[in-house]
């Protein structure tokens, strides 16, 4: 994950297979690192792992 304002990498996760959980782990890392205000906008159109049916709200 890249913070587009600071252009800083704020979240990542590696595994042997590309699963939807990778995105969730990277997003949680970014949220914990930056502690954004309520109303965070997360945008991605990067691939199938981003199009999962996880319904967590952060």
C-alpha positions as YAML, in Angstrom:
chain: A
units: angstrom
residues:
- id: 1
  name: UNK
  ca: [0.00, 0.00, 0.00]
- id: 2
  name: UNK
  ca: [1.24, 3.47, -0.84]
- id: 3
  name: UNK
  ca: [0.11, 6.64, 0.88]
- id: 4
  name: UNK
  ca: [-0.42, 8.85, -2.16]
- id: 5
  name: UNK
  ca: [-0.04, 12.05, -0.15]
- id: 6
  name: UNK
  ca: [3.41, 11.22, 1.26]
- id: 7
  name: UNK
  ca: [4.33, 8.73, -1.50]
- id: 8
  name: UNK
  ca: [5.45, 6.41, 1.30]
- id: 9
  name: UNK
  ca: [4.95, 2.64, 1.37]
- id: 10
  name: UNK
  ca: [2.80, 2.05, 4.44]
- id: 11
  name: UNK
  ca: [1.61, -1.54, 4.14]
- id: 12
  name: UNK
  ca: [2.73, -4.84, 2.63]
- id: 13
  name: UNK
  ca: [2.39, -8.56, 3.16]
- id: 14
  name: UNK
  ca: [4.04, -11.57, 1.52]
- id: 15
  name: UNK
  ca: [2.93, -15.18, 1.21]
- id: 16
  name: UNK
  ca: [3.45, -18.19, -1.02]
- id: 17
  name: UNK
  ca: [0.09, -17.72, -2.79]
- id: 18
  name: UNK
  ca: [-1.84, -14.64, -3.83]
- id: 19
  name: UNK
  ca: [-4.93, -14.69, -1.61]
- id: 20
  name: UNK
  ca: [-7.44, -11.98, -0.63]
- id: 21
  name: UNK
  ca: [-6.02, -12.06, 2.92]
- id: 22
  name: UNK
  ca: [-2.82, -10.45, 1.61]
- id: 23
  name: UNK
  ca: [-4.71, -7.26, 0.92]
- id: 24
  name: UNK
  ca: [-6.38, -7.28, 4.34]
- id: 25
  name: UNK
  ca: [-3.05, -7.78, 6.12]
- id: 26
  name: UNK
  ca: [-1.37, -5.00, 4.14]
- id: 27
  name: UNK
  ca: [-4.31, -2.65, 4.78]
- id: 28
  name: UNK
  ca: [-4.23, -3.36, 8.51]
- id: 29
  name: UNK
  ca: [-0.49, -2.67, 8.55]
- id: 30
  name: UNK
  ca: [-1.06, 0.66, 6.80]
- id: 31
  name: UNK
  ca: [-3.89, 1.61, 9.16]
- id: 32
  name: UNK
  ca: [-1.80, 0.74, 12.23]
- id: 33
  name: UNK
  ca: [1.17, 2.69, 10.91]
- id: 34
  name: UNK
  ca: [-0.67, 5.85, 9.86]
- id: 35
  name: UNK
  ca: [-3.74, 5.83, 12.21]
- id: 36
  name: UNK
  ca: [-5.95, 7.69, 9.73]
- id: 37
  name: UNK
  ca: [-9.00, 9.70, 10.71]
- id: 38
  name: UNK
  ca: [-12.47, 8.24, 10.31]
- id: 39
  name: UNK
  ca: [-13.56, 8.28, 6.68]
- id: 40
  name: UNK
  ca: [-10.39, 6.79, 5.19]
- id: 41
  name: UNK
  ca: [-10.70, 6.24, 1.45]
- id: 42
  name: UNK
  ca: [-8.99, 3.13, 0.11]
- id: 43
  name: UNK
  ca: [-9.01, 2.76, -3.65]
- id: 44
  name: UNK
  ca: [-7.68, -0.09, -5.75]
- id: 45
  name: UNK
  ca: [-8.38, -1.75, -9.05]
- id: 46
  name: UNK
  ca: [-5.26, -3.90, -9.09]
- id: 47
  name: UNK
  ca: [-6.50, -7.47, -9.42]
- id: 48
  name: UNK
  ca: [-8.64, -10.35, -8.25]
- id: 49
  name: UNK
  ca: [-7.19, -10.43, -4.72]
- id: 50
  name: UNK
  ca: [-8.69, -6.96, -4.18]
- id: 51
  name: UNK
  ca: [-12.15, -8.10, -5.32]
- id: 52
  name: UNK
  ca: [-13.02, -10.34, -2.42]
- id: 53
  name: UNK
  ca: [-16.17, -10.41, -0.32]
- id: 54
  name: UNK
  ca: [-14.58, -9.41, 2.97]
- id: 55
  name: UNK
  ca: [-16.96, -7.10, 4.77]
- id: 56
  name: UNK
  ca: [-14.73, -5.74, 7.54]
- id: 57
  name: UNK
  ca: [-15.02, -2.05, 8.32]
- id: 58
  name: UNK
  ca: [-11.94, -0.27, 9.63]
...
